[in-house]
Amino acid sequence: MNRKDLVETIAQGANLSAAQADAALTAFVAGVTDAVATGDRVAVAGFGTFEPRERSARTGRNPQTGQSIEIAASVAPAFKPAAAFKQAVARG
């Protein structure tokens, strides 16, 4: 499913026009992105939680040369699915 398909699904499910559904999806993505970028968690009941996760600095290896390199600490976005979402996916 791509963005266009998702917009169509939202439009049909919420009885919205495609433009309204696209605006809603854009607002949702922007809201989650802004919140996680500022360090907040976003919990959507029955779906899951979006949150920033810290990665500590570590030593890695350049696969071309085999030379050790230092990888800096970073913050990455993460998603933890809710139990209901996991069960729905497992049922297929």
BELRA-V830489 format. One line per field, one symbol per residue. ss: DSSP state (~ for helix, > for strand, _ for the rest). phi: phi as a letter, one per 30 degrees, with the letter a starting at -180 (. if undefined). burial: + if it has 24 or more other C-alpha atoms within 12 Angstrom, else -. A space follows every 10 residues. Layout:
ss = ???
phi = ???
burial = ???
//
This chain:
ss = __~~~~~~~~ ~~~~___~~~ ~~~~~~~~~~ ~~~~~~~___ _>>>___>>> >>>>>__>>> >______>>> >__>>>>>>> >_~~~~~~~~ ~_
phi = .ceddddddd dddchcdddd dddddddddd dddddddcjd cbcceiclbc adbdcddacc bdddciddbc cddabbdbbc ddeddddddd di
burial = ------+--- ---------- ++--+----- -+---+---- -+------++ ++-------- ---------- ------+--- ---------- --
//
